[in-house]
Amino acid sequence: RRLKLLALQTLQGSSAEFESDQIYVVDDRSLLWLYVGRAVSQELLEELFVLPAQAPFERPADVGVRTTTPLGRRMQLFLDLLVADAPQKPELRVAGV
């Protein structure tokens, strides 16, 4: 499985324009938001995130990245690099779209 990482300088519009089967990282200058679309497959969710035993989870901000899988480790590295490069070291939050 390949993880496509895209860096966007600016985003016009709102989260309503996000694709429901994608995952986005958005920097609002105070927080990094990880937006997870509703149609992202359960398989991908389980590969990338540590999910609670009962699904669907009600509080996506409590979900962590699963660093025990190769794809999860790549995503965590990408997020760590984003935070390290940011002047104000933003906190990461997860939200469903």
N, C-alpha and C positions, 0 to 999 in steps of 0.2 A: 504494500500500500504506500502511496506517495502522499506527502503532505505538501500542498502548495502554499507558499508563504508570499504574500503580496504586501508591499509597503505602499501606503497611500499618503500623499502629502496633504490633500484636503478631501473632504467628503461633502458634497452638496446634497441637501435634502435631509431626510430623517431615517430612522431605523425602519420605518414602514417600507422603505425601498429595498431593504436587504432581502436576499433570497432565503426562503425558509429551510432550504436543505444545505445551508452553508454555515460556517463559523467565522466570525469577524473579530478582529482586535481593533478597538477604537480608543484613541488617546484624546481625552477632553481637557488636557493640560493639568488636571488635578488627580484624575484616576485613569487607569487603563481598564477598559470594559471589554470583556470577552462575551460577545453576543452569540448565543447558540440558537440556531433556527429550530423551529418545532418539527421540521421534517428530517432533521439529521438522524441517520439510522441508529437504532439501538446498539448495533455492533460497533459503530464508530464511537458512540458515547462511552461504551464500556471499555474501549481501547484507550481512549484519551482521558477519561475522568474516573475518579474514585466515587462511585455512586452509592447512595444509601441502599439498604436491603430492599426497602419497599419503593417501587416506582409507580407513578412518576413522583419525583421529589418536589417538595413544595418550596424549598428555599435554595434556589440555584447558587446563591452567593456562598453557600457552605460547601460547595463541591470543589475538590482539589484535583490537580492534574495527576494522572496515574503515571508515575515515573518507573514502573516495573515493565512497561512495554516499550519497544523501540520508538514507536510513533509518539507515545506520551513523553518520552525523554527528549525527543526532538522538539516537541512543542514547548516543553518546560525550558529548554535551552533558548529557544527563540524569545519566550517571554522574559527570561532572565536578562538577555541581551537588550531588549527594549527598555527594561527598568534601569539597567546599568548605564545606558546611553542617555537617559532622561536627566535633565538638570535637577529636577525636584524629587526624583525617586518616587513615582506615583504608586499607590496601592492598586492591586488587581482585584476587580470585582467581576463576577459572572452573572449574566442575565439571560433569560430566555426571550426570544423574539416572538 
